[in-house]
Amino acid sequence: MTTYAALLRGINVGGHRKVPMAELRRLIEGLGHGDVRTHLQSGNAVFSAAGRNAAEATTESLAASLGRAIEEHFGFTVPVLVRDHAYLSAVVEDCPFPAAGLEGRQLHVTYLSEPVDAARFVALDRSTFLPDEFRIGDRALYLYVPDGLGRSRLAEALGRPALWRDTVATSRNWNTVTRLVEMTRD
């Protein structure tokens, strides 16, 4: 049995695209998954795939299935990424910033649907955003913002849709990143 985290992008923000967590849990259970739990109201769900579901599951197929179910049930499209415990743990282990010495609001991970290379960010003059910094990982972008996300010009620049062309990107603060590792531990 494998445990996964589903990361939903852009739900329950400003009263738009409302997805109550109790309904999301029931929806995931209805897809045949077990041990369904949610974390916060921002689109984090953990579930296990057992039996036939586990044998046929890939993170991509699980994300597609959940995305279709959400659209059918709620009537709008929600980009979904699904990641397993091994991947989530590797993201934490590979963090290029000193996470242990930082507050959760100072460090964020943007999970990506595909690998991206540094060429995508060549137009950003990183020195103009200091002390804010980012690093590219395995289908993840690490963002260090010492004064928090709300005050970060770099976060604003990285959030421009044109930068992500056809890539699903959804961000979580470090507290949520580490909590999802704990929740997906088999």
Disulfide bonds with the S-S distance in Angstrom:
none
